[in-house]
Amino acid sequence: MPELTTHADEDYVNTVAAVSIAPSGTGEELSEYVAQVVAVIRDSGLKNETNAMFTNIEGNLDDVMRVVRDATMTLVSQGYRTGVSLKLDIRPGMHDQMERKPQLVNEILDRQSK
Protein backbone atom coordinates (compact mmCIF):
# COMPACT_ATOMS: atom_id res chain seq x y z
CA MET A 1 0.00 0.00 0.00
CA PRO A 2 1.33 3.52 -0.82
CA GLU A 3 2.56 5.65 2.05
CA LEU A 4 -0.04 7.94 3.63
CA THR A 5 0.41 11.69 3.52
CA THR A 6 1.18 13.22 6.92
CA HIS A 7 -0.36 16.36 8.45
CA ALA A 8 3.01 18.13 8.27
CA ASP A 9 3.13 17.64 4.51
CA GLU A 10 2.36 20.92 2.73
CA ASP A 11 0.29 18.96 0.19
CA TYR A 12 -2.05 17.61 2.89
CA VAL A 13 -5.69 18.47 2.16
CA ASN A 14 -7.96 17.23 4.95
CA THR A 15 -10.91 15.29 3.62
CA VAL A 16 -13.80 13.63 5.39
CA ALA A 17 -15.67 11.18 3.17
CA ALA A 18 -18.98 9.46 3.74
CA VAL A 19 -19.02 6.42 1.48
CA SER A 20 -21.42 3.59 0.85
CA ILE A 21 -20.25 0.82 -1.50
CA ALA A 22 -22.48 -2.14 -2.31
CA PRO A 23 -23.16 -4.57 -5.15
CA SER A 24 -26.33 -4.63 -7.22
CA GLY A 25 -28.39 -7.71 -7.96
CA THR A 26 -27.10 -9.88 -5.12
CA GLY A 27 -30.27 -10.16 -3.02
CA GLU A 28 -31.66 -8.38 -0.01
CA GLU A 29 -28.85 -8.87 2.52
CA LEU A 30 -25.65 -7.03 1.66
CA SER A 31 -23.73 -7.34 4.93
CA GLU A 32 -21.28 -9.97 3.65
CA TYR A 33 -20.32 -7.70 0.75
CA VAL A 34 -20.21 -4.55 2.86
CA ALA A 35 -17.92 -6.32 5.33
CA GLN A 36 -15.42 -6.94 2.51
CA VAL A 37 -15.47 -3.24 1.63
CA VAL A 38 -15.15 -2.11 5.26
CA ALA A 39 -12.19 -4.45 5.77
CA VAL A 40 -10.28 -2.66 2.99
CA ILE A 41 -11.09 0.72 4.54
CA ARG A 42 -10.07 -0.38 8.03
CA ASP A 43 -6.82 -1.89 6.74
CA SER A 44 -5.95 1.40 4.99
CA GLY A 45 -4.56 3.09 8.09
CA LEU A 46 -6.90 6.06 7.66
CA LYS A 47 -9.20 7.16 10.46
CA ASN A 48 -12.64 5.62 9.87
CA GLU A 49 -15.94 4.73 11.48
CA THR A 50 -18.83 2.66 10.21
CA ASN A 51 -22.49 3.30 10.97
CA ALA A 52 -25.73 1.79 9.67
CA MET A 53 -25.63 3.69 6.36
CA PHE A 54 -22.07 4.81 5.57
CA THR A 55 -18.45 4.49 6.48
CA ASN A 56 -16.74 7.79 7.24
CA ILE A 57 -13.08 8.13 6.34
CA GLU A 58 -10.69 10.99 7.17
CA GLY A 59 -7.29 11.74 5.70
CA ASN A 60 -5.52 13.46 2.85
CA LEU A 61 -7.68 13.83 -0.26
CA ASP A 62 -5.44 11.59 -2.39
CA ASP A 63 -5.33 8.90 0.30
CA VAL A 64 -9.10 8.97 0.84
CA MET A 65 -9.80 8.69 -2.88
CA ARG A 66 -7.33 5.81 -3.22
CA VAL A 67 -9.03 3.93 -0.38
CA VAL A 68 -12.48 4.51 -1.89
CA ARG A 69 -11.19 3.13 -5.19
CA ASP A 70 -9.52 0.14 -3.55
CA ALA A 71 -12.65 -0.66 -1.53
CA THR A 72 -14.82 -0.38 -4.64
CA MET A 73 -12.50 -2.67 -6.61
CA THR A 74 -12.96 -5.35 -3.95
CA LEU A 75 -16.44 -5.97 -5.33
CA VAL A 76 -15.78 -4.99 -8.94
CA SER A 77 -12.93 -7.50 -9.17
CA GLN A 78 -15.42 -10.23 -8.23
CA GLY A 79 -17.60 -9.25 -11.20
CA TYR A 80 -20.30 -7.37 -9.29
CA ARG A 81 -22.00 -4.29 -10.62
CA THR A 82 -21.16 -1.91 -7.79
CA GLY A 83 -22.85 1.28 -6.65
CA VAL A 84 -20.91 3.95 -4.80
CA SER A 85 -22.41 6.89 -2.91
CA LEU A 86 -19.73 9.38 -1.94
CA LYS A 87 -19.85 12.73 -0.19
CA LEU A 88 -16.67 14.70 0.53
CA ASP A 89 -15.96 17.58 2.89
CA ILE A 90 -12.58 19.03 1.92
CA ARG A 91 -11.08 21.55 4.35
CA PRO A 92 -7.44 22.54 3.84
CA GLY A 93 -5.63 23.33 7.07
CA MET A 94 -7.97 21.31 9.26
CA HIS A 95 -7.57 17.92 10.95
CA ASP A 96 -9.52 15.59 13.25
CA GLN A 97 -12.83 16.74 11.82
CA MET A 98 -14.55 13.39 12.44
CA GLU A 99 -14.25 14.12 16.15
CA ARG A 100 -14.38 17.91 16.10
CA LYS A 101 -17.58 18.35 14.06
CA PRO A 102 -19.88 16.35 16.37
CA GLN A 103 -18.13 17.89 19.39
CA LEU A 104 -18.90 21.39 18.11
CA VAL A 105 -22.56 20.53 17.50
CA ASN A 106 -22.82 19.11 21.04
CA GLU A 107 -21.27 22.27 22.48
CA ILE A 108 -23.82 24.42 20.63
CA LEU A 109 -26.70 22.23 21.81
CA ASP A 110 -25.43 22.37 25.39
CA ARG A 111 -25.33 26.19 25.27
CA GLN A 112 -28.83 26.33 23.78
CA SER A 113 -30.28 24.11 26.49
CA LYS A 114 -29.07 26.38 29.31
C-alpha positions in Angstrom: 0.0 0.0 0.0 1.3 3.5 -0.8 2.6 5.7 2.1 0.0 7.9 3.6 0.4 11.7 3.5 1.2 13.2 6.9 -0.4 16.4 8.4 3.0 18.1 8.3 3.1 17.6 4.5 2.4 20.9 2.7 0.3 19.0 0.2 -2.0 17.6 2.9 -5.7 18.5 2.2 -8.0 17.2 5.0 -10.9 15.3 3.6 -13.8 13.6 5.4 -15.7 11.2 3.2 -19.0 9.5 3.7 -19.0 6.4 1.5 -21.4 3.6 0.8 -20.3 0.8 -1.5 -22.5 -2.1 -2.3 -23.2 -4.6 -5.1 -26.3 -4.6 -7.2 -28.4 -7.7 -8.0 -27.1 -9.9 -5.1 -30.3 -10.2 -3.0 -31.7 -8.4 0.0 -28.9 -8.9 2.5 -25.7 -7.0 1.7 -23.7 -7.3 4.9 -21.3 -10.0 3.7 -20.3 -7.7 0.8 -20.2 -4.5 2.9 -17.9 -6.3 5.3 -15.4 -6.9 2.5 -15.5 -3.2 1.6 -15.1 -2.1 5.3 -12.2 -4.5 5.8 -10.3 -2.7 3.0 -11.1 0.7 4.5 -10.1 -0.4 8.0 -6.8 -1.9 6.7 -6.0 1.4 5.0 -4.6 3.1 8.1 -6.9 6.1 7.7 -9.2 7.2 10.5 -12.6 5.6 9.9 -15.9 4.7 11.5 -18.8 2.7 10.2 -22.5 3.3 11.0 -25.7 1.8 9.7 -25.6 3.7 6.4 -22.1 4.8 5.6 -18.4 4.5 6.5 -16.7 7.8 7.2 -13.1 8.1 6.3 -10.7 11.0 7.2 -7.3 11.7 5.7 -5.5 13.5 2.9 -7.7 13.8 -0.3 -5.4 11.6 -2.4 -5.3 8.9 0.3 -9.1 9.0 0.8 -9.8 8.7 -2.9 -7.3 5.8 -3.2 -9.0 3.9 -0.4 -12.5 4.5 -1.9 -11.2 3.1 -5.2 -9.5 0.1 -3.5 -12.7 -0.7 -1.5 -14.8 -0.4 -4.6 -12.5 -2.7 -6.6 -13.0 -5.3 -3.9 -16.4 -6.0 -5.3 -15.8 -5.0 -8.9 -12.9 -7.5 -9.2 -15.4 -10.2 -8.2 -17.6 -9.2 -11.2 -20.3 -7.4 -9.3 -22.0 -4.3 -10.6 -21.2 -1.9 -7.8 -22.8 1.3 -6.7 -20.9 3.9 -4.8 -22.4 6.9 -2.9 -19.7 9.4 -1.9 -19.9 12.7 -0.2 -16.7 14.7 0.5 -16.0 17.6 2.9 -12.6 19.0 1.9 -11.1 21.6 4.3 -7.4 22.5 3.8 -5.6 23.3 7.1 -8.0 21.3 9.3 -7.6 17.9 10.9 -9.5 15.6 13.3 -12.8 16.7 11.8 -14.6 13.4 12.4 -14.2 14.1 16.2 -14.4 17.9 16.1 -17.6 18.3 14.1 -19.9 16.4 16.4 -18.1 17.9 19.4 -18.9 21.4 18.1 -22.6 20.5 17.5 -22.8 19.1 21.0 -21.3 22.3 22.5 -23.8 24.4 20.6 -26.7 22.2 21.8 -25.4 22.4 25.4 -25.3 26.2 25.3 -28.8 26.3 23.8 -30.3 24.1 26.5 -29.1 26.4 29.3 
